[in-house]
Amino acid sequence: MTSATPPSSEGSSPQKVCHSQTQTDISKPLLSSTGGTGVPVGGRGETGDGGPNALRRRRRVLSKDGRSNVRIEHVSGRGALYLRDLWTTFLDMQWRYKFFFFSATFAGTWFLFGVLWYLVALVHGDLLEFDPPSNHTPCVMEVKTLTGAFLFSLESQTTIGYGFRCITEECPVAIVLLIVQLVITMVMEIFITGTFLAKVARPKKRGETVKFSQHAVVSFHEGRPCLMIRVANMRKSLLLGCQVTGKLLQTSLTKEGETVRLDQRNVPFQVDTSSDSPFLIIPLTFYHIIDENSPLRAWAAKGGGWADPELADFELLVIMSATVEPTSATCQVRTSYLPDEILWGYEFPPVVSLSPSGKYVADFAFFDKVAKTKSSPFRKQLSSPNDKLEIHYNGAKEDETSQEKLILEENYKGKEKKRERARIRDSSPLSVRISNV
């Protein structure tokens, strides 16, 4: 994949980029990695407004908690489009607006039909100002003022029925009005109640109990360089049919010379040797093999550096789709990783251990921790896009793990497990590494 290089000359006219009927200025990098003068920073380790500190403040297309940061503008007839799909509009509405709309709808219908009942009483001569005779039969008993008409509308719609306000057989129009009010308000209540239940039952909250690691790491797995992320289900209820996919968003240049911003490339992930329906009962590590077919091969071949704007102008989106077991609803969880959140030469320490009582324990205190690998990989730059990615070990392998990893392992085992291991030295170990967790 070839990244478009922004023009460095301030005097040259900016190049326009067409993408999905939207024009944007190519002089502005995708992830805002320029300094205050608008000129990209070319060297690594530079400080100031255009250095690594500015790179860390890049804007995301997708936030870490999965929310979209894309703003939609200049959509003609957006209000009409939303009104045609009222169900989705009310489901997407925030709770404070939903409660306000709920209260305003009921109060508004009570008052509207109260005015209609007042007009019926006005036409029939039931109001106090008409001074009706003692043998006069009103359309609605005890409805002589606007307040009485409002109370009768409220009592009829909510089926309270206090007993002294009731409709009579004198006015057929009053009977028709009562039927119309009950039918309309019943349909309205069904719709509003349905949107409340659907919003509460949405699997969005279930997705909040699925956790992604804060960082992605790149290291060797089964002799191949892999980009790894960790995913965990923090509930005992299972997620069925889990599928983890990745999308690499990057500015690219087509063969026709067209610059495409936010070009999407597939980044497949797998667990061990299979990518079909992993059993997410324990935290799992998902792998993406960086080979000649990987969209990350150019970035990995140049060392995985994120301080270089030409290499760091991308965002990796990770999406997990699954079915919630109790409700059979489809759940999708999303997160994203910027280049500075992908650590080269690190790995995830184990989080699953075997307790003295024989139960498996997932310790989330180590979920986001990373440890340096035993050896630092050396990256060989690709001479052409068709070349295979070659990654070799740099120097001799170390005899022991790094000090950081030793500290993590010591904290992970704990004093109690050390004593227990000494007591049953000849028996099964207390701490084991399970598959790829």
N, C-alpha and C positions, 0 to 999 in steps of 0.2 A: 504494500500500500504506500502510495506516495503522498506525503503531506504537502499542502500548499504553503509556500513561504510568503508572508506578508511583505509588501514593499517597504523598503527601509528609507526611501527618499521621501522627504516631506513635501517636495515640490511636485511629485508625480500625482496624477489623479488616481483616486482609489478605484480598485477593481470591484465591480458589482457581481454578486453571486446570486443566482436564481435557485431557489430550493422550495418546492411546494408553494409556488406562487408568492413567495416572500423574497424581497430583495434586502440584502444586508451588505455591510461594508466589510470587505475582506481585510482592511487595515486593522480591524479589531479582532484579536485572536479569539478562538472559540471559548477558551476558559479564562480570558482576561489575564494574561501573563505578561502584559506590557507595563512599562514604567509610566511615570507621569507625563513624559513627552510623547507617548504613543509609539516609541521605537522599541521593538522586542529586545530582550536581553539575550545575548548570544552565548555568553560564557557561563560556566558553572561556578558556583560558590560566590557570585557577586552579591554585594549587599546594596542596600538602598531601596528605592521604590520599585525598581525592576528586578530585584534579586529574588532569592528563595522565599523571603517573607511575603512578597507579592504573589508568588506562585501558590502559596498555601491559602491565599484568600480567593482562590478561583471560585467562580460561580458554578453551581451544579445544575445539570439538567434534571437530575433526580436527587432528592435529599437522602440522607442516610436512613431515615425512617420510611422511605418509599413514596414520599409526596412529590408530585410534579411541580417543577419551578418554571414551567413554560406559561407565559401569559398570552392569551388569545386576544387579538385586537382586530378591529375593522371587519367584523362579521356583520353583514347586512341582514336585518331581520332576525337578530338573535332572540329578542323577546318573543316574537311569534313562534320561533322554533321551540323555545322552552315551554311555551303555553300548549303547544300541540302534544308535548310529552309531559303532562302534569305529574304523572306518577314518578318518573325519574327526577323531575325538578324538586318535588317535595322530599324525595329520599336524600337528595344531595344537599338539601337545605340544612343549615346549622340548627342545633337544638334551640337556641334562644329565639331564632326567627320562627321556628316551628311552634313553640309554645305561644308566642305572640299571635301567630296566625290562627292557632287553635282557639285561643280565648276571643280574638276579634271576630272569628266566624260565628261562634255561638252567640256572642253579645249582639252582633250585627243582625243575625236572623231573628233573634228575639225582638229587637226593636223594629225591624222591617215589618214583620207580621203583626206586631203590636199596633203600628200605624194603620195597617189594613183593617184590623179589627176595630180600631177607632173610627175609620171611615164608614164601616158597616153600621156601627152604632149611630154615627152622625146622620147617615142617609135615612135610617129607620126612625130617628127621633128618640133615641134612648138616652141622650146625654142630659145632664142636670139642667143646663141652660134652657132646654125645651120644656121643662117642668111637666113631664108626662103624667097623665091621670093615674089613679090608683089601679084601674083595671087594665092598664097597658102591659102587653106582653113583649118584653125586649127580645132581641136576637140572642143576646148572651146576658145571663143574669149577673147583676152587680158589676157590669162594665159601663160606667157612667162618665169616666174621665180617661185621659191618655195614660195615666199611671195604672188605672185598672185594666186597660186594654193591654199594656205591656206585661203586667203580671199574669193575665189570662194566657197570653202567648207563651210566656215562660213555663207556666204550669202545664199547658197542653203539650209543648215540645218535650219537656222532661218527664211527662206522665206523673206529675206529683199529685194533682187532684185534691185540693184542700176541701172541696165539697160545696162551697157557697158560690163559686163562679162556674157556671155550666152553660152549655149551648141548649137552645130550645128548638122546637119545631116550627117556629114562626117564620124564619128566614131560610129559604133553600140556599141562597148565596152564602150564608154563613157555614152551612154544612159542606158545600163545595170548597170553601176556603180552608176549613179544618182538614179536609182530606189532602188538599194540595200541600199544606204546611207539613203534615206528617210524612208524606211521601218524599218531599224534597229534603227535609231535614234528616230523614232516615238514611237516604242515599249519601248525603254529606257526611254523616257520622260514620257510616261504614268506610268511606274513602279515607277520612282522617285517621280513624282507628287502625285501618290497614297499613297506612304509611308509618304510623308509630311502631306497630309490631314488626313491619319489614325492616325498619331502620335499626331496631334493637336486635333483631335476629340476623343482621348482615354478618358475614364471616370476617369483616374488617377487624373487629376486636380479637377474634381468634388468631388473626395473623400477627397481632402484637405479642403473642406468646411464642412466636417463632423467632429465634435470634440468629443473626449473622455475626461473624467475627468482625471486629473493628478494622482489622487489617487483612489483606491478602498477602501471601508469602510465595516466594519462588525458590525452589530447591529441587534436588533430585529425588525421584521416587521410582523404584524399580529400574534404576539406571537411566532414566529419561528426565529431562528438565520439565518441571510441572509448575503451573500456577495453582495454588491451593487456597480454598476458603473453607471455613468451618460453619456448619449449620446445626442448630439444636432445636428440639421441640421441648418446651418447658412445661408441658402438661402431660398427664398420664394418658389422656385420650389420644388415640392415634390419628395420624394423617395418612390417608390412603392415596396410592398412586402418585407419589411425589415425583416431580420432574423439575430439575434445575437447569436453566439455560442462561446464557450470557449474551449480551449485545455490546459491541465495542463501537462507541460513538467517536468519530474522528473526521477531521477535515481531510478530504481526499481529492485527487485530481484524476479525472477520467482520461481515457485515451484520446478523446476529442478535445481535450484542453479545458473542459468545464470543471470548475471548482464546486464541489458538493460539500456543504457544511452539514454536520451531524449525519454523516454517512454511517449506516448501520451494517456491521459485520457480525456474523454468528460466532460465538465462542462456546463450543460444546463442553460440558462438564460430565464427569462420570465418577462413580464410586468403585474403587478397585478396578475390575475389568468390565463392569457393566454399568449402563446408564439408565436401566429400566427399573422404575418403582423401587427405590431403596427403602429399607425398613428403618424409619426414623424414630426408633425407640430410644436410641442413645445418640449423643452428638457425633456427627459424621463429618469427615473431611472429603470435600469434592475436589477432583483434580481436572485441570485442563492441560493436556500435553502440548508443550510448545515445540512443534515440529515444523516441517516445511509448509504445511497447510494451515498453520495457525496465523490469525491476523496479528498476533503479538510478536511474530518472529523478528521483524525489523527492530522493534523496541528492545527485545531480549538480546539480539545480536550486538547491539551497540552498548550493552551494559546495563540496560534497565534504568538509566538515569532519568530523574524527573526534573532536575534543575535546568535542563536544556529545553527551551520553549518548543523547538522543532520536534522533540521526542515526547514531550509531556503534554501535548495538545490532544488529549483524549480522555474519555471517561468510560469505565467499564460498568455496565449495568448487569446485575444478577437478579434473576426472577425465579421464584419457586412457586409452582402451582401444585395444589393438592386438594383432596376431598376431605372435608371434616367428617369424622366418623359418626358423631351423634346426630348431626343434622343433614348429612349427605350434600351439603352446600359446597360449592367450589370456592377455594380460598387461594388468593395470590399474594405473595409477600415479595417485596422488592427492596433493593438497596443498591448503592453505587460505590465505586472505588476510584479515586483519583490516582495519578501516578505516584504521588508521594505517600499514598496509603498502601502501596504494594512494596513489600520489603524483600529485597534480594539477598539470598543467602541465609534465610531464616526458616524455621519450621515450627509447627505447633507441638507443644508437649502433650503427653497423655492427660486426659481428664477423667477417665474411667478406671476405677480400682476395685479390688475385691476386699470387702470388709472382713474382719475376723469372724463375723457371724455367717459368712458365706454369701452375702448379698452384694450385688454390683452397685457402685456408688458413682454418680457423675458429679464431680466437683466443679461448679461453674466459676469458682475463684480463679481457675486456670484457663477458662474458656478463651479469653482475649489475650492471654500471654503468649509470647513467642520466644524462641531460643535460637541462638546462632547455630548453624550447622557445623559439622566437624571440619569441613574444608570449604574454601571459597571458590566458586566456579569461575572459570575464565571464559569470557565471551569472545567468539571470533566473528567479526563482522561479515555479513553476507556480501559476496562480490556481485551477485546478480539475484533477482527474485526467484530464479529457478534453482539456485543452489540450496542444498540442505543445510539446516541449522546445525552447526557443530559446536558443542560445549565440552570443554575439557576441564580437568581438575588443575588447579594452579598450585604447584608445589606438592610436597609430600603430605600425606595424610597425618593428622595429629594422632598421637597415641591415646589421648584422653579427650573428653568433651571439654568445651569451653567453660570458663568459670561461671558464666551466667547460667548456662544450662545446669551445671552442678547445683547451683543455689536453688533453682526451680525444682529440681528433683528432690533435694533434701526437704524443702518446704512441702512438697507434694506427699512424700511418704509419711512424715510426722514422727514424733517421738513414740507414740503408742504403737505404730506399725513396726517401728524398729525393734521394740521390746518383744512384740509378738513374733516377729521374724526370727529373733534369736532363740525364742522358746521352741519353735517348731521348725528349726533349720532344715531338717531332713524331709519335711512335708512340703505341700504345695506352696508357692509364693503368695504373699499377701497382695502384691501389686502386680498387675499384668497389663499388657497393652493388647487391646482387642481390635483386630482388623486394622482399620485406618483411623481410629479415633485417637 
